[in-house]
Amino acid sequence: MAAPTDISLQISASIADILNENHQPQHLQSLKTFTAELREKEFRDAVEEEVFSSLLKVLTRLCEELQAANSDGEDLQSFTLQLQLTAECFRAQRNSCVQSTRNQTLLRELGFIDVSLKLLSLLRPLNVESTDAIFEPLRCGIQFLGNLAVGNQMCKDDIWQLSFPDLLLQLLSVEDEKTVNYTSMVLHTCLDETKVEDLSNPQNIQLALRVMELCNTQPDLDWTVLIATQHFLRSSVLVESMYSGMSHHERVTLLELLFAQLREEDSEECGVPPSVARFLASSFQQGCGAVLTLATGSASSDEQVLQEALTVISLLDVLCEMTSDNKQFMFLQDHPDLVVTTVELLQQVHAIGKASKNIFSAAQNFSSFGPDADLSSHSPVISFKAHLIRLIGNLCHGNANNQDKVRELEGIPLILDNCNIDSNNPFISQWAIFAIRNLLEHNTQNQELVAALERSGTADYSALRELGFLVEERDGRLLLKPVRKDS
């Protein structure tokens, strides 16, 4: 086997031939040999700077030729060879950077980033019969940038400075899934706290919105999901900027990602800042009325109203998860009037459901949840009332002020009135029990109110008993306790 230095000299001569001759198929083979040798660490570490300098000259020449071909037109065979040579140059650059800080730095200092990005910007809009001929150099060039950036802050900063935001946005809009995924990889690798803040500026927000759009339309692209969860959702400034520029459908995607992150095992360190939680709570309060309009026949056919309501429903799900035994977000208990808004919304939903037969009315149609059910016919507000009660219970856990507010708003009889099984709100009776437990805990006035309701016959406790609970008065106080199996 030849020594790395001998091979390097041979390859250097081959690359020099590419510079001195018209492009030939054997030039492509020479570059492929170089690419293959660069897979070996010993060879990567031994490549002389002169070889990379020659490779850069080849790349620069290809950039000039492709630019001329794009404007003047050229025979397809010659053009295709130029694209193949470009792809192979990118492959060689990509391989040279693997686990090699030395080569990363060398390629950066020689100017590979600038020329490579110029080539990518040329390749993106080119229109040829074989799309693979364009996509292959695009993919390889972007992979090179990804390898160049890994673990090298100076390379990350240079790539960001020269490609942000326009070229990154253009590459994320290419109709090729691999190109988009590799671009997402580069974006994820380069992002840090400062760069995320750059994205929140109005002139740059379209790049962030494009990432979120991809999360919605192409959820299998893992890199876009990582960008959203590990970078975007950790910035309150960016979340607020994106949210204001999103359609309701896109907002639901953002909220679904956030909900999934909250459900992870280590949710108490999910990285979502308190300011994001406060913003989402305020957004819920401002938009919650949209759900009420779904009770009318005309509104249910209004796509805009439906999408707005779905956003509110997703916000409610996120708030329920945030306040469920998660100390990181318990400050939401003191968010201005959140519990008041939730109780008042529950009152309106409950009243609408009792006034006539509509989507908020209680039902006993459990067959609709069977294996043969047509789930597409289900209303989007399924479980909405149950989740309102769940949020009230969460907000009242160990919080005397919220317990008192719910009583003052006459929310306790309202919750007791929802202790019945309702197929439109699975587990509503359990959430009602949970909420009542939290409302009565260490709150004498609430206990006395429930006692008065029981004595007057206002409250029906049969549902509580069927679920295994009863309200018992002891020493002038009411206790919610489980029923003994033999009683």
C-alpha positions, 0 to 999 in steps of 0.5 A, a space after each residue: 500500500 502506498 504511503 499517504 504522502 505518495 497518494 497525496 502527490 499523485 492526487 495533487 497532480 491529477 487535480 492540477 490536470 483538471 485545472 489545465 485541461 477541458 473537463 473530461 470523464 477521467 477528471 471525475 474519476 480522479 476526484 472520486 479517488 480523492 474522495 475515497 482516500 479521504 475516508 481514511 483518517 491517516 490520509 485526511 491528516 496528511 493531505 497538504 494545504 497545496 492539494 486543498 488549494 488546487 481543489 478550491 481552484 477547481 471549485 471556483 472554476 466550476 462556479 464560474 462555468 455554471 454561472 456562465 452556463 446558466 446565462 448562456 446555455 451549454 450542451 447538456 453533456 458538458 453541463 451534466 459533467 460540470 454538475 458531477 464534478 461539483 458534486 464530487 468536489 463537495 464530497 471530497 470537502 465533506 469527507 475531509 472535515 470528518 473528525 478533523 479540526 485541522 482540515 475544518 480550519 484549513 478549508 475555512 481559511 482558504 475560502 471554501 465557505 464563500 465559494 461553496 455557498 455561491 455554488 449552492 445559490 447558483 444550483 438552487 434555481 437551475 432547471 434541467 431535465 434530470 433533477 437528480 443532476 441538480 439535487 446531488 451537488 446540492 445535497 453534497 454541498 450542504 453536507 459539507 457545510 454540516 461537517 465543516 460546522 460540527 464542533 467548530 464555532 468559527 465555521 458556524 459563525 462564517 456559514 451563518 453570516 454568509 447564508 442567513 437568512 436568504 440562502 437558508 430559506 431558499 434551500 429549505 424551500 427546495 422541492 427535495 426532501 434530502 436537501 431540506 433535511 440536510 439544510 435543517 441539519 446545518 441550521 440546527 448545528 449553527 444555531 445558538 442563543 444569539 442566532 435564535 434571537 436573530 430569527 425573531 427580527 421581523 425581516 428574518 422571521 420567515 425562516 423560522 416560520 418555514 421551519 415550523 411549516 415543515 414541522 407541520 407538512 413533513 413531520 418525519 424530518 427529524 432535524 426540523 423538529 429538533 430545531 423547533 424543540 431545542 432552539 425555538 421553544 426556548 426563546 420567548 421572543 421568537 415564540 411570540 414573533 412566530 405566533 403572531 405571524 402564523 396561521 391557526 393551523 401552524 399555531 396548532 403544530 407549534 403547540 403540539 410540539 410543545 405539548 410533546 416536549 412537556 410530556 417527556 419524562 424530564 419535563 421539569 427541565 424541558 427548557 421552556 421559559 416562564 415568559 413563554 408559559 405566560 404568553 400562552 396563558 394570555 393567548 388562551 384568555 384572549 382567544 377562548 371565546 372562539 370555542 363558544 361560536 362553534 355551538 351555532 350551526 353557521 359557525 361550525 362550517 366557518 373554517 376560520 372559526 374552526 381553526 381558531 377554536 382548534 388553537 384555543 383547544 390546543 392552548 388549553 391542553 398545553 396549560 393543563 400539562 404545564 400546571 399538572 404537578 410541574 413545579 416549573 410552571 406553578 407560577 401560572 396559578 398567579 397569572 392574572 385572572 387565568 382561573 377567572 377566565 377558565 371558570 367563566 368559560 366553563 359556565 358559558 359552555 355548560 349553559 350553552 350545552 343545557 340550553 339546547 342540543 349542541 356540541 356542548 351538551 352531555 351525551 351517553 353515546 359511548 358506541 361512538 368510541 368503539 373500534 368501528 367508530 367514524 372519528 372524523 365525525 367527532 367534534 373538535 371540542 370533545 373533552 374541552 369541558 373536562 379539560 377546563 375542569 382539569 385546569 381549574 383543579 390544577 390552578 386551585 391545588 394548594 392555592 387559597 386565592 384561586 380556591 376562593 375565586 372559584 367559590 365567589 364565581 359560583 364555580 363549585 356547584 358548576 363543577 359538582 354538576 359535572 360529576 356525571 359520565 359524559 361521552 363527549 367529555 371522557 373522564 370529566 367526572 374524575 377531573 371534577 372529583 379531582 377539582 373538588 378535592 383541591 377546592 376543599 383542601 384546607 378551605 373551610 369556607 368551601 367545605 361549608 358551602 358544599 355542606 350547605 348544598 348537600 343539606 339543601 339538596 342542591 347538589 346530587 352526590 349519587 355520581 360521587 358515590 358511584 365513582 367510589 367517593 362520598 362527602 362526609 361531615 366530621 366536626 363541622 367540616 366536610 371531607 371527600 373520602 373513598 367509599 368502603 367496598 362493603 358499605 
